[in-house]
Amino acid sequence: MATFSSNLESNQQRWQTIVCLTLGFWLSACIILDLVIMPTMYASGMMNTPDFTMAGSMMFSVFNRVELFCAGLGLTGLLVLSAAPNHLINKSKTAIIFSIILLAIALIDTYALTPQMTALGINLNLFESVKEVPTAMNQMHGGYWVLEVIKLVVGGTLLGWCYRNQNQN
């Protein structure tokens, strides 16, 4: 019985570590993309080149798939932890709801925003240059930033809870 209890506790700590590392990687990657890569591309003038839409689409498509993986792994880890007889995560129901919110944001980014923004940004007339950014694109950028702020706040909260519980054990 003691080995079973010890093994169960070891698995809980392993899942808690996986959730912490996944959230830390995901949030840091989002910050690097949003605050380093995209501003650098903007400042270098790359966003004004005709092939930027396709390059941006590829970059965000790959990143969105990584986000989906991280969101799924985080949700799985929190579900495993909340199903354990002695929860290591305090506020486990709230943590699961937050994790579902993070998954929903990743799904919206992957299957709604990125394809729609790509479609708006593609110039189908090779003989005419793009003069201005469509209004709908600016609205989608606003939506993207709202979702990013929510993702960082919710993800940061989850990471803080997991990290605090990791250090208590």
C-alpha positions as CSV (number, residue, x, y, z in Angstrom):
1,M,0.0,0.0,0.0
2,A,2.9,2.4,0.8
3,T,4.4,1.8,-2.6
4,F,1.1,2.5,-4.4
5,S,0.7,5.7,-2.5
6,S,4.3,6.7,-3.1
7,N,4.0,5.9,-6.8
8,L,0.7,7.9,-7.1
9,E,2.3,10.9,-5.4
10,S,5.3,10.6,-7.8
11,N,3.0,10.6,-10.8
12,Q,1.2,13.7,-9.5
13,Q,4.4,15.6,-9.0
14,R,5.5,14.5,-12.5
15,W,2.3,15.8,-14.0
16,Q,2.5,19.0,-12.1
17,T,6.1,19.5,-13.4
18,I,4.8,18.8,-17.0
19,V,2.1,21.4,-16.6
20,C,4.5,24.0,-15.2
21,L,7.0,23.5,-17.9
22,T,4.4,23.5,-20.7
23,L,2.8,26.7,-19.4
24,G,6.2,28.3,-19.0
25,F,7.3,27.4,-22.5
26,W,4.1,28.4,-24.1
27,L,3.8,31.8,-22.3
28,S,7.5,32.7,-22.9
29,A,7.1,31.7,-26.6
30,C,4.1,34.0,-26.9
31,I,5.9,36.9,-25.3
32,I,8.9,36.4,-27.6
33,L,6.7,36.3,-30.7
34,D,4.6,39.3,-29.7
35,L,7.2,41.5,-28.2
36,V,10.4,40.6,-30.1
37,I,9.8,38.9,-33.5
38,M,6.7,40.8,-34.7
39,P,8.0,44.3,-33.7
40,T,11.4,43.4,-35.3
41,M,9.6,42.4,-38.5
42,Y,7.6,45.6,-38.5
43,A,10.6,47.8,-37.8
44,S,12.6,46.2,-40.6
45,G,9.8,46.9,-43.1
46,M,9.2,43.3,-43.8
47,M,5.5,43.7,-43.2
48,N,5.3,45.9,-46.3
49,T,6.7,43.3,-48.7
50,P,4.2,41.4,-50.9
51,D,5.3,38.0,-49.7
52,F,4.9,38.8,-46.0
53,T,1.3,37.5,-45.8
54,M,2.4,34.0,-46.8
55,A,5.5,34.1,-44.5
56,G,3.3,35.3,-41.6
57,S,0.7,32.7,-42.4
58,M,3.3,29.9,-42.3
59,M,4.9,31.2,-39.1
60,F,1.6,31.6,-37.3
61,S,0.2,28.3,-38.5
62,V,3.2,26.4,-37.1
63,F,3.1,28.5,-33.9
64,N,-0.7,27.9,-33.5
65,R,-0.2,24.1,-33.8
66,V,2.4,24.3,-31.0
67,E,-0.1,26.4,-29.0
68,L,-2.7,23.7,-29.5
69,F,-0.3,21.0,-28.3
70,C,0.6,23.0,-25.2
71,A,-3.1,23.8,-24.4
72,G,-4.0,20.1,-24.8
73,L,-1.1,18.9,-22.7
74,G,-1.8,21.5,-20.0
75,L,-5.5,20.6,-19.9
76,T,-4.7,16.9,-19.7
77,G,-2.2,17.5,-16.9
78,L,-4.7,19.5,-14.9
79,L,-7.4,16.9,-15.4
80,V,-5.1,14.1,-14.2
81,L,-4.1,16.2,-11.2
82,S,-7.7,17.0,-10.3
83,A,-8.8,13.4,-10.6
84,A,-6.2,12.3,-7.9
85,P,-7.6,11.6,-4.5
86,N,-5.5,14.2,-2.8
87,H,-5.3,17.2,-5.2
88,L,-1.9,18.8,-5.5
89,I,-3.5,21.8,-7.2
90,N,-5.6,24.1,-5.1
91,K,-8.6,25.5,-6.9
92,S,-8.6,22.6,-9.3
93,K,-12.0,23.4,-10.8
94,T,-11.0,27.0,-11.6
95,A,-7.7,25.7,-13.0
96,I,-9.5,23.4,-15.4
97,I,-11.9,26.2,-16.5
98,F,-8.8,28.4,-17.1
99,S,-7.2,25.6,-19.0
100,I,-10.3,25.2,-21.2
101,I,-10.2,29.0,-21.8
102,L,-6.6,28.7,-23.0
103,L,-7.5,25.8,-25.3
104,A,-10.4,27.9,-26.7
105,I,-8.1,30.8,-27.4
106,A,-5.6,28.5,-29.2
107,L,-8.5,27.1,-31.3
108,I,-9.8,30.6,-32.2
109,D,-6.3,31.7,-33.2
110,T,-5.7,28.5,-35.2
111,Y,-9.0,28.0,-37.0
112,A,-10.5,31.5,-37.1
113,L,-8.1,34.4,-36.8
114,T,-5.0,33.2,-38.7
115,P,-6.9,31.9,-41.8
116,Q,-9.1,34.9,-41.9
117,M,-6.2,37.4,-41.6
118,T,-4.3,35.5,-44.2
119,A,-7.2,35.7,-46.6
120,L,-7.6,39.4,-46.0
121,G,-3.8,40.0,-46.5
122,I,-3.3,38.1,-49.7
123,N,-3.0,40.4,-52.7
124,L,-4.6,38.6,-55.7
125,N,-3.8,41.3,-58.2
126,L,-0.1,41.0,-59.0
127,F,0.0,44.3,-61.0
128,E,-1.4,46.4,-58.2
129,S,0.3,47.1,-54.9
130,V,-1.5,47.0,-51.6
131,K,-2.3,50.6,-50.6
132,E,-3.7,50.3,-47.1
133,V,-4.5,47.7,-44.5
134,P,-8.2,46.7,-44.7
135,T,-10.4,47.8,-41.8
136,A,-11.4,44.3,-41.0
137,M,-7.7,43.4,-40.6
138,N,-7.2,46.1,-38.0
139,Q,-10.3,44.8,-36.1
140,M,-8.8,41.3,-36.2
141,H,-5.5,42.6,-34.9
142,G,-7.4,44.2,-32.0
143,G,-9.2,40.9,-31.3
144,Y,-5.8,39.1,-31.5
145,W,-4.3,41.4,-28.9
146,V,-7.3,41.0,-26.6
147,L,-7.0,37.2,-26.8
148,E,-3.2,37.5,-26.1
149,V,-3.7,39.6,-23.0
150,I,-6.4,37.1,-21.7
151,K,-4.0,34.2,-22.6
152,L,-1.1,35.8,-20.7
153,V,-3.2,36.7,-17.6
154,V,-5.0,33.3,-17.4
155,G,-1.9,31.3,-18.3
156,G,0.3,33.3,-15.8
157,T,-2.3,32.7,-13.1
158,L,-2.3,29.0,-13.8
159,L,1.5,28.9,-13.9
160,G,1.7,30.7,-10.6
161,W,-0.7,28.3,-8.9
162,C,1.2,25.3,-10.3
163,Y,4.6,26.7,-9.3
164,R,3.5,27.6,-5.8
165,N,2.0,24.1,-5.3
166,Q,5.2,22.6,-6.7
167,N,7.4,24.4,-4.2
168,Q,5.1,23.5,-1.3
169,N,5.5,19.8,-1.9
